[in-house]
Amino acid sequence: MRRHLIAALLCGASLTACTAAFAETLLFGTSNAEQHPIVTKVLKPWADAVNAEGGGAVAIEMRHGPTMVNHENYYDRVMDDVVQVVWGMTVFDPGRFPRMLVSTLPLMVENSQQGSLALCRMHEKGAFADETGAIVPLLFVQFPQSAAHLNGAELTAMDQIAGKKIISGSPISAAIIQAYGGTPLSITITEQYQALQRGTADGTIMNYTAFPGFRLNEVTTNHLDLPLGGALGLVFMAKDRWDALSDEARAVLTKHSGCEASRTAGATVDGWEAEARGFVAAHGSHTFTVGSPEEVAELVARLGSRIEAGFAERVPGGVELIAAFREELAAAKP
């Protein structure tokens, strides 16, 4: 009672103070440095939009860096209510999101805008219900198709990764690496720089968006652009925390979440990917090779059916899930 009385008195002097006093404050753990592009381009603009309309209902406070939340523990942190909103990549917790790993399949997603919208629509139709029962996804952010990168070695064809140690971000990219004679390594994005610098790894399979933020341009020299699989990032809350919000707070968050917001985030990531590739080209000595249609066809012939069959073996209902993903991707083309 006393808190509300004080808040009411403050409201008489300051609308800002009134908003702060009554708003449901949600801590948003981003796992990344404040200046990282995923924060500046996607997560902070989203939080700012929520806060601009939050009024006395909801306010988001961002917490950056790995101290409170990191790339490995993001799910546990939001479930333990250390933070109330979190950003995480499903490939860093693949056992928890096996069906969502359909987003990592190569040769399917044309751009992030398309993939983000398709995955959100699949979620709305219940495709990932077993994986989202305890959470409420707010944004689906598909990342572009990964390319292959080596440090100090020629890379104009995938056969040149034979005998090399290549960092893999998913079971799919690991299968690609093995199919071409390489050895896949599981190394987190925050540790890739040192692994490539020290020679623990010879290369990585990664999209360009990661390069500026993690300075991977400094430890790679040769790049082969082929559609080698994507990745999915989520902004989400724990369901019980969502249910505890006021109707007004949920309405604000809902307005800035869902499939249209996911599509917009994906379009932002597409622009970021183009900028990041340009950044790599402008910083250091780099050689780029763009895979020809014939090379893409060879990749499909060598790996397409094998990768899809492997996914279907690991994921119950995988065949139907892949078919549904293709259908939603076709419908989501800009």
Beta strands, then each sheet from edge to edge (+ up, - down):
strand 1: 24-29
strand 2: 58-63
strand 3: 85-89
strand 4: 135-143
strand 5: 147-150
strand 6: 165-167
strand 7: 183-185
strand 8: 203-206
strand 9: 222-225
strand 10: 231-238
strand 11: 287-290
sheet 1: 2+ 1+ 3+ 10- 4+
sheet 2: 7+ 6+ 8+ 5- 9+ 11+
end
